[in-house]
């Protein structure tokens, strides 16, 4: 399995495949005009590189993809969805600092 070393742009069509492909995945639901989304983006880029081989990180632009956010009841952005073995384990809404994201991911990758 090839692990990405950067955030992967996901669509309604690729979302399910992505979260099932990796043992631990994080998906960021974001929008281009969202200030907290812009604050978390560089953190996720950094973590994608630092945690290659342990965690795959994807991003869903909610202004272009409507089905997946609706299916998951995403009401606010950013929403970070944490997956283990294709199953949604938890979600965090709003800006989450790097330490908080890292703590969640470390717990999932054990």
C-alpha positions as CSV (number, residue, x, y, z in Angstrom):
1,X,0.0,0.0,0.0
2,X,1.3,3.4,-1.0
3,X,0.9,6.0,1.8
4,X,0.5,9.6,0.8
5,X,2.9,12.2,2.2
6,X,0.6,15.1,1.6
7,X,-3.1,15.8,2.0
8,X,-5.2,14.1,-0.6
9,X,-8.1,16.0,-2.2
10,X,-11.2,13.9,-1.9
11,X,-14.5,14.0,-3.6
12,X,-17.9,12.4,-2.9
13,X,-16.7,9.6,-5.3
14,X,-13.3,9.0,-3.7
15,X,-14.1,9.5,0.0
16,X,-15.3,6.0,0.9
17,X,-12.4,4.3,-1.0
18,X,-9.9,6.5,0.9
19,X,-11.1,5.9,4.4
20,X,-11.3,2.1,3.8
21,X,-7.9,1.9,2.1
22,X,-5.9,3.0,5.2
23,X,-5.9,1.5,8.7
24,X,-5.9,5.1,10.2
25,X,-7.3,8.0,8.2
26,X,-8.2,11.6,9.0
27,X,-10.5,13.6,6.8
28,X,-10.8,17.4,7.0
29,X,-14.1,18.9,5.8
30,X,-13.3,22.4,4.9
31,X,-14.3,25.4,2.8
32,X,-12.2,28.0,1.0
33,X,-13.7,31.0,2.8
34,X,-13.3,29.5,6.3
35,X,-10.7,31.1,8.5
36,X,-10.2,28.3,11.0
37,X,-9.9,25.9,8.0
38,X,-7.0,28.0,6.7
39,X,-5.4,27.8,10.2
40,X,-5.6,24.0,10.4
41,X,-4.5,23.3,6.8
42,X,-0.8,23.8,7.3
43,X,-0.9,21.6,10.4
44,X,-2.5,18.8,8.4
45,X,0.1,19.3,5.6
46,X,2.8,18.9,8.2
47,X,1.3,15.9,9.9
48,X,0.8,14.2,6.5
49,X,4.5,14.3,6.0
50,X,5.5,13.5,9.6
51,X,3.1,10.5,9.9
52,X,3.5,8.9,6.5
53,X,3.1,5.2,6.8
54,X,0.9,5.6,9.9
55,X,-1.9,8.0,9.0
56,X,-3.4,9.1,5.7
57,X,-5.0,12.6,5.6
58,X,-7.6,13.7,3.1
59,X,-9.6,16.9,2.6
60,X,-13.1,17.4,1.3
61,X,-14.1,20.8,0.0
62,X,-17.7,21.2,1.2
63,X,-18.5,23.8,-1.4
64,X,-17.8,21.3,-4.2
65,X,-18.9,18.0,-2.6
66,X,-22.3,17.9,-0.9
67,X,-23.2,14.2,-0.5
68,X,-20.5,13.1,1.9
69,X,-20.9,16.0,4.3
70,X,-24.7,15.6,4.3
71,X,-24.4,11.8,4.9
72,X,-22.1,12.4,7.9
73,X,-24.2,15.4,9.2
74,X,-21.3,17.8,8.9
75,X,-22.9,21.1,10.0
76,X,-19.8,23.2,10.7
77,X,-16.3,23.5,9.3
78,X,-13.7,22.6,9.8
79,X,-14.8,19.2,10.9
80,X,-12.0,16.6,11.4
81,X,-13.2,13.0,11.0
82,X,-11.0,10.3,12.5
83,X,-11.2,6.8,11.0
84,X,-9.8,3.4,12.1
85,X,-10.2,0.5,9.7
86,X,-12.8,2.3,7.7
87,X,-15.0,3.1,10.7
88,X,-15.6,6.7,11.9
89,X,-14.3,6.8,15.5
90,X,-14.9,10.4,16.3
91,X,-15.2,13.9,14.9
92,X,-13.8,17.2,16.1
93,X,-15.4,20.5,15.1
94,X,-13.6,23.8,14.8
95,X,-9.9,24.6,15.0
96,X,-7.9,21.9,16.7
97,X,-4.2,22.6,17.5
98,X,-1.5,20.3,16.3
99,X,-1.1,18.7,19.7
100,X,-4.8,17.8,19.9
101,X,-4.8,16.3,16.4
102,X,-1.6,14.4,17.1
103,X,-3.0,13.0,20.4
104,X,-6.1,11.7,18.5
105,X,-4.0,10.1,15.7
106,X,-1.5,8.6,18.1
107,X,-4.3,6.9,20.0
108,X,-5.8,5.5,16.8
109,X,-2.5,4.2,15.4
110,X,-1.8,1.9,18.3
